[in-house]
Amino acid sequence: MPTIDQCRGCPYRAPAIGPRGNPASRIVLVGEAPGATEVADGRPFIGRAGEKLWEALAEARLSETDVFITNSVACRPLNPIRPKVRTPSPEAIRACHGRLARDIELHPRAVIVALGVTAVQALTGRRGFPVTKKARRTELPSDWGTVVPTLHPAFVLRRPEDYPILVADLKHARRLAEETGSAGVAKRVPSVPEFRLRFPISKVRFWAKRYSYTDDSEVEAIGESAGKRGWYTRDEFLSVSLWKTDRSKSRCAKNSASTVEEVTEVALRASDERLRIGALTVLQGVEMPTASVLLHLALQTYPIIDYRALWSLGIDPPPAYYSFEFWWKYTRACRALADEAGVSMRTLDRALWQYSKEHQSIA
Ligand code: URA
């Protein structure tokens, strides 16, 4: 049973269910989230969607000993405002990512099957992948090896004519697992993308001059004092977090002054990069994007993680979850660009933000 008492930022607190199947199997199936039947039983895919899945697995010549099954989110999505909405929210997918990673990484997998669009998002960071159009022996890269996206069995219950697609994709996964034998993870392709500036490097100053987000002088001054002192005070931390987003305002306010000071001191003084960024995410309400702003303003050599900046570097959509590897590669890419353009990280950040503001159409 996953421990849910350590979850941060997840809207659900229903009982969590664990995985099922053979922990030594080469095929991992990832569903969406449990329903009421699964919660009552404690195992995934027990209800009607489960029956469809087992039928399709049998047709693909796979049994429970050939697969290991888990979900993108371990708790049942219960939305008090819209009770009929059962699709897990992006916050829940992010909050459950560590648990999903553990389920998968403990595994000698050869291939992972994503059952539906939520699983594709949880595994690859791609939102809204058109599974209904593209599922048919497609293969996507992920941090954990090849992902075969396919239809969710609940979708097949509503559209029985698409059942053969699910079966064909499961057969494809079986073949991939057979091809890799016991040789290890199939086609392990890291999902950390390349960053490519969408505009000429010579235009960085031009776009930075057009920057129109807010007057940043207050947070810049805060960052400078925090950098000199070696830590953020609680008030400074709250102002900087609010500048980034007001969505986590109440959670950020739960951190005491001493926690903020100690944690930010560890981060600003760290020589290990993983510790530097990771320490900040210990603070309530702070995930990678806000942590990146705290470093950006105090230390000046770190970029801000923001969907606009990422878009200007060719990342679309942004990942559902920011790994250390992603952040570190992004940091090094931005440092190289700032050097090449002969500008500070702050100027580069303004240019990236503004270029997206004037060119990115937001759905
Ligand atoms: N649907 C899922 O995605 N997972 C389950 O465990 C049950 C139904």
Residues whose N, C-alpha, C, O or C-beta is under 5 A from the ligand:
A	BS01	URA	G31 E32 A33 P34 G35 E38 P44 F45 A49 N71
